[in-house]
């Protein structure tokens, strides 16, 4: 193709079939309260996804753009997996996903560091800008725009993916060595997220506590504030221009305030 952006877009559209098969499996297995075998299988799958977006070890020369379609696919699929587990109330499994470490591909095991946390599922493609941005304009996140365009499942609409990414951001804030930049939240300025709103009530806050491993609302607020400083969230200028408050979207002030 004349454009690498067009090639990445075509590949992402083809990979949507695999995304849907993975999501169908997660919904089916987690909805029947699967045992630990499902969780271990899911962690192995995620590790394989991590490898999919990496450089094959036999390549000695490459262009990073060659792997951008797979990077966006992994990012998109991770959002869907998180959203699916939220839908089925699989809080223990979500906790395992966010607190586990994933073996790096052979081509990326250097300096003795062989493991990544869930931040490795993040993806981005600047090349998509050329095929998705309106004429004369630039998208804050072409990857998020593609995910929005491809969000065609009735059981997990785009709003569910944005809520899932808000949870992923929360986990990146409270886990000291995690990194994440929540691209789909550019579409969240007027949104409300049921999972976080329900956590106003104690019995629903317990679900959030299971996922985070933090049992008290005040402790969670303190951890989130520390995470804002660590990730320099105040310098995410694109979000500041849109007046998006992650603290407000996460319902931080009201968590666990109703019995």
C-alpha positions as CSV (number, residue, x, y, z in Angstrom):
1,X,0.0,0.0,0.0
2,X,1.0,3.6,-0.5
3,X,0.4,4.4,3.1
4,X,1.6,2.5,6.2
5,X,-1.4,4.0,8.0
6,X,-3.7,2.3,5.5
7,X,-1.9,-1.0,6.0
8,X,-2.2,-0.7,9.8
9,X,-5.9,0.1,9.5
10,X,-6.5,-2.9,7.2
11,X,-4.7,-5.3,9.5
12,X,-6.6,-4.0,12.6
13,X,-9.9,-4.6,10.8
14,X,-8.8,-8.2,10.0
15,X,-7.7,-8.8,13.6
16,X,-11.1,-7.8,14.9
17,X,-12.3,-11.4,14.2
18,X,-9.6,-12.7,16.7
19,X,-10.6,-10.0,19.2
20,X,-14.2,-11.1,19.1
21,X,-13.3,-14.8,19.6
22,X,-11.2,-14.0,22.6
23,X,-13.9,-11.8,24.1
24,X,-16.6,-14.5,23.5
25,X,-14.3,-17.0,25.4
26,X,-13.8,-14.7,28.3
27,X,-17.5,-13.9,28.6
28,X,-18.4,-17.6,28.5
29,X,-15.8,-18.8,30.9
30,X,-16.1,-16.0,33.5
31,X,-19.9,-16.0,33.5
32,X,-20.0,-19.5,34.9
33,X,-17.8,-18.6,37.8
34,X,-14.8,-20.5,36.4
35,X,-12.1,-21.9,38.7
36,X,-8.4,-21.0,38.8
37,X,-7.7,-22.9,35.6
38,X,-9.5,-20.2,33.6
39,X,-7.5,-17.5,35.3
40,X,-4.2,-19.2,34.5
41,X,-5.3,-19.8,30.9
42,X,-6.2,-16.1,30.6
43,X,-2.8,-15.0,32.0
44,X,-1.1,-17.3,29.5
45,X,-3.2,-15.8,26.7
46,X,-2.2,-12.3,27.8
47,X,1.4,-13.2,27.8
48,X,1.1,-14.5,24.2
49,X,-0.6,-11.3,23.2
50,X,2.3,-9.4,24.7
51,X,4.6,-11.4,22.5
52,X,2.5,-10.9,19.4
53,X,3.3,-7.1,19.3
54,X,7.0,-7.6,19.7
55,X,9.8,-8.0,17.1
56,X,10.3,-11.6,16.1
57,X,13.8,-12.6,17.3
58,X,15.0,-13.6,13.8
59,X,14.6,-10.1,12.4
60,X,17.9,-8.1,12.4
61,X,16.5,-5.0,10.8
62,X,13.0,-3.6,11.1
63,X,10.7,-0.6,11.2
64,X,8.7,-0.2,14.4
65,X,5.7,0.8,12.4
66,X,5.5,-2.8,11.1
67,X,4.2,-3.9,14.5
68,X,1.8,-1.0,15.2
69,X,-1.3,-2.9,14.0
70,X,-0.5,-5.7,16.5
71,X,0.2,-3.2,19.2
72,X,-3.2,-1.6,18.8
73,X,-4.9,-5.0,18.6
74,X,-3.3,-6.0,21.9
75,X,-4.4,-2.7,23.5
76,X,-7.9,-3.0,22.1
77,X,-8.2,-6.6,23.2
78,X,-7.0,-5.8,26.7
79,X,-9.7,-3.2,27.0
80,X,-12.3,-5.7,25.9
81,X,-11.0,-8.4,28.3
82,X,-11.2,-6.0,31.2
83,X,-14.7,-4.8,30.2
84,X,-15.9,-8.5,29.8
85,X,-14.6,-9.3,33.3
86,X,-16.3,-6.2,34.7
87,X,-19.5,-7.3,33.0
88,X,-19.4,-10.8,34.6
89,X,-18.3,-9.4,38.0
90,X,-15.0,-11.4,37.9
91,X,-13.2,-9.2,40.5
92,X,-10.7,-11.8,41.6
93,X,-9.6,-12.5,38.1
94,X,-9.2,-8.7,37.4
95,X,-7.0,-8.5,40.5
96,X,-4.8,-11.3,39.2
97,X,-4.5,-9.6,35.8
98,X,-3.4,-6.3,37.3
99,X,-1.0,-7.7,39.9
100,X,0.6,-10.4,37.8
101,X,3.9,-10.1,35.9
102,X,4.3,-11.2,32.3
103,X,7.4,-12.8,30.8
104,X,8.9,-10.5,28.1
105,X,9.5,-11.9,24.6
106,X,13.0,-13.2,23.8
107,X,13.8,-10.1,21.7
108,X,13.1,-7.8,24.6
109,X,14.8,-9.6,27.5
110,X,17.7,-7.3,28.1
111,X,19.5,-5.8,31.1
112,X,18.3,-8.6,33.2
113,X,14.7,-7.4,33.3
114,X,12.6,-10.3,32.1
115,X,9.1,-9.3,33.2
116,X,6.5,-6.6,32.5
117,X,3.3,-5.6,34.4
118,X,0.0,-5.0,32.7
119,X,1.3,-1.7,31.3
120,X,2.8,-3.8,28.5
121,X,-0.6,-4.1,26.9
122,X,-0.7,-0.4,26.1
123,X,-0.6,0.4,22.4
124,X,-0.4,3.4,20.1
125,X,-0.1,4.1,16.4
126,X,0.7,7.6,15.2
127,X,0.6,6.3,11.6
128,X,-3.2,5.9,11.9
129,X,-3.4,9.7,12.1
130,X,-3.0,9.9,8.3
131,X,-6.1,7.8,7.6
132,X,-8.4,8.6,10.5
133,X,-8.0,12.3,11.2
134,X,-10.4,14.7,9.5
135,X,-8.8,16.9,6.9
136,X,-6.7,19.7,8.4
137,X,-7.1,18.3,12.0
138,X,-5.1,16.1,14.3
139,X,-6.6,13.5,16.6
140,X,-5.6,13.3,20.3
141,X,-5.4,9.6,19.9
142,X,-5.8,7.8,16.5
143,X,-5.7,4.5,18.3
144,X,-8.7,5.4,20.4
145,X,-10.5,6.7,17.3
146,X,-10.0,3.3,15.7
147,X,-11.2,1.4,18.8
148,X,-14.3,3.6,18.8
149,X,-14.9,2.9,15.1
150,X,-14.5,-0.8,15.7
151,X,-16.7,-1.0,18.8
152,X,-19.6,-2.9,17.1
153,X,-20.5,-5.4,19.9
154,X,-23.9,-4.9,21.4
155,X,-22.9,-6.7,24.7
156,X,-19.8,-4.5,25.2
157,X,-20.4,-1.0,23.7
158,X,-17.7,1.6,23.5
159,X,-18.9,3.1,26.8
160,X,-18.0,-0.2,28.5
161,X,-14.5,0.0,27.0
162,X,-14.0,3.6,28.3
163,X,-15.1,2.4,31.8
164,X,-12.7,-0.5,31.6
165,X,-9.9,1.9,30.7
166,X,-10.8,4.1,33.7
167,X,-10.3,1.0,35.9
168,X,-7.0,0.3,34.2
169,X,-5.9,3.9,34.9
170,X,-6.9,3.5,38.5
171,X,-4.8,0.4,38.8
172,X,-1.8,2.2,37.1
173,X,-2.2,4.9,39.7
174,X,-2.2,2.6,42.7
175,X,0.5,0.1,41.6
176,X,3.9,1.8,42.1
177,X,5.7,0.6,38.9
178,X,2.8,0.7,36.5
179,X,2.4,3.2,33.6
180,X,-0.7,3.9,31.5
181,X,-2.1,6.7,29.3
182,X,-5.9,6.3,29.0
183,X,-6.6,7.2,25.3
184,X,-10.3,6.3,25.1
185,X,-11.0,8.7,28.0
186,X,-10.7,11.6,25.5
187,X,-14.3,10.6,24.8
188,X,-15.4,10.7,28.5
189,X,-16.0,14.4,29.4
190,X,-19.7,14.0,29.9
191,X,-19.8,10.3,30.8
192,X,-20.8,8.6,34.0
193,X,-19.5,5.1,34.8
194,X,-21.9,2.7,36.7
195,X,-19.2,0.6,38.3
196,X,-17.6,3.6,40.0
197,X,-21.0,5.2,40.8
198,X,-22.2,2.0,42.5
199,X,-19.1,1.9,44.6
200,X,-20.6,4.7,46.6
201,X,-22.4,1.9,48.4
202,X,-20.3,-0.3,50.7
203,X,-21.3,-3.6,49.2
204,X,-20.3,-2.4,45.7
205,X,-17.1,-0.7,47.0
206,X,-16.0,-4.2,48.2
207,X,-15.8,-5.3,44.5
208,X,-13.5,-2.4,43.8
209,X,-11.5,-3.3,47.0
210,X,-11.1,-6.8,45.7
211,X,-9.7,-5.6,42.4
212,X,-7.3,-3.1,43.9
213,X,-6.4,-5.0,47.0
214,X,-7.0,-1.8,49.0
215,X,-9.8,-2.3,51.6
216,X,-10.4,1.3,52.8
217,X,-11.7,4.2,50.7
218,X,-9.4,6.7,52.4
219,X,-6.4,4.4,51.7
220,X,-7.5,4.2,48.1
221,X,-7.8,7.9,47.8
222,X,-4.3,8.4,49.2
223,X,-2.9,5.8,46.8
224,X,-4.6,7.5,43.8
225,X,-3.3,11.0,44.9
226,X,0.2,9.5,45.1
227,X,-0.3,7.9,41.7
228,X,-1.3,11.3,40.2
229,X,2.0,12.7,41.3
230,X,4.1,9.7,40.2
231,X,2.6,9.7,36.7
232,X,2.6,13.5,36.4
233,X,-1.1,13.5,35.5
234,X,-1.2,17.3,35.9
235,X,1.0,17.5,32.8
236,X,-1.3,15.6,30.6
237,X,-2.2,18.8,28.8
238,X,-4.6,17.3,26.2
239,X,-6.8,16.1,29.0
240,X,-6.6,19.4,30.8
241,X,-7.8,21.2,27.7
242,X,-10.9,19.0,27.7
243,X,-11.5,19.7,31.4
244,X,-11.5,16.0,32.2
245,X,-11.2,15.2,35.9
246,X,-10.1,11.5,36.5
247,X,-10.8,12.0,40.2
248,X,-14.4,13.0,39.4
249,X,-14.9,10.2,36.9
250,X,-13.7,7.6,39.4
251,X,-16.2,9.0,42.0
252,X,-13.3,9.3,44.4
253,X,-15.0,11.6,46.9
254,X,-18.1,9.5,47.4
255,X,-16.6,6.0,47.4
256,X,-17.9,3.8,50.3
257,X,-20.0,6.6,51.7
258,X,-23.3,4.7,51.8
259,X,-23.9,1.6,53.8
